[in-house]
Amino acid sequence: MTRLLVWLPPSSKYLDSGNLASALSTRLVAQGVAVETVISQPLELERSDSQAPFIARFRPTHRLEIGVKDVSNSSSSSFGQSTVFSVVAVLYPATGMKEIRSVRLVATKFLARSADGAREVADQLLDQLQASGITFGR
């Protein structure tokens, strides 16, 4: 994989998409991947239509769509109540909907909002993709 369009959900109280975009981009560029990150609009009606201009301009070899799933509150602890959610990353060819690989990790709001937390989430997602046989860079 040499050129990657990363499509992120809008920021929310669970996820700082800007921090995650920066963390993913930093790691991927260091591995020789040209990256364009896009944070989607809150009311995205047709994702492929939204992605089309970015794909036409950037010409990625692949795209990585990231989403937040299964948001739930866990029990309270001495640190307060934490929110648990899954971050799902699905790798596709640049165009089309044929899934190449999908990875998922469980995170908390404490990991998702800070720059350090975003780096941890990015590392976990990319490590899982690499462990499944995906190669970044040339």
LINCOR-V938966 format. One record per residue. N is the residue number from 0. PHI is phi as a letter, one per 40 degrees, with the letter a starting at -180 (* if undefined). OMEGA is omega in whole degrees, 0 to 359 (999 if undefined). BURIAL is + if it has 24 or more other ideal C-beta (glycine too) atoms within 12 Angstrom, else -. Layout:
n->(N N)
phi->(PHI PHI)
omega->(OMEGA OMEGA)
burial->(BURIAL BURIAL)
//
This chain:
n->(0 1 2 3 4 5 6 7 8 9 10 11 12 13 14 15 16 17 18 19 20 21 22 23 24 25 26 27 28 29 30 31 32 33 34 35 36 37 38 39 40 41 42 43 44 45 46 47 48 49 50 51 52 53 54 55 56 57 58 59 60 61 62 63 64 65 66 67 68 69 70 71 72 73 74 75 76 77 78 79 80 81 82 83 84 85 86 87 88 89 90 91 92 93 94 95 96 97 98 99 100 101 102 103 104 105 106 107 108 109 110 111 112 113 114 115 116 117 118 119 120 121 122 123 124 125 126 127 128 129 130 131 132 133 134 135 136 137)
phi->(* b b b c b b b c c c a c c a c c c c c d c c c c d c c c c c g b c b b b b c c c d b c c b d c c c c d c c c c c c f c c a b b b b a b b f c a c c c c b c c h c b b b a b b b b b c b c d b g b c c c a b b a a c b b c c c c c c c c c c c c c d c c c c c c c c c c h c b b g c)
omega->(184 180 187 170 179 183 184 176 174 176 178 178 180 189 172 185 178 177 180 177 180 181 178 181 181 182 183 178 178 179 176 180 171 188 167 178 179 174 185 178 181 182 180 183 181 186 182 176 179 183 187 181 179 178 180 183 187 181 180 172 182 171 180 180 183 179 177 183 170 179 179 177 176 183 178 177 179 179 182 181 178 179 182 178 177 170 183 177 181 180 179 165 183 178 180 184 178 183 175 181 178 176 184 174 179 181 175 181 181 177 191 187 185 177 178 178 179 177 179 179 179 179 180 180 182 176 178 178 179 179 180 175 178 180 178 179 184 999)
burial->(+ - + + + + + + + + - - - + + + + - + + + + + + + - + + + - + - + - + + + + + + - - - - - - + - - - + - - + + - - + - + + + + + + + + + - - + - - - - - - - - - - - + + + + + + + + + + - + - - - - - + + + + - + + + + + + + + + - - - + + + + + + + + + + - + + - - - - + - + - -)
//
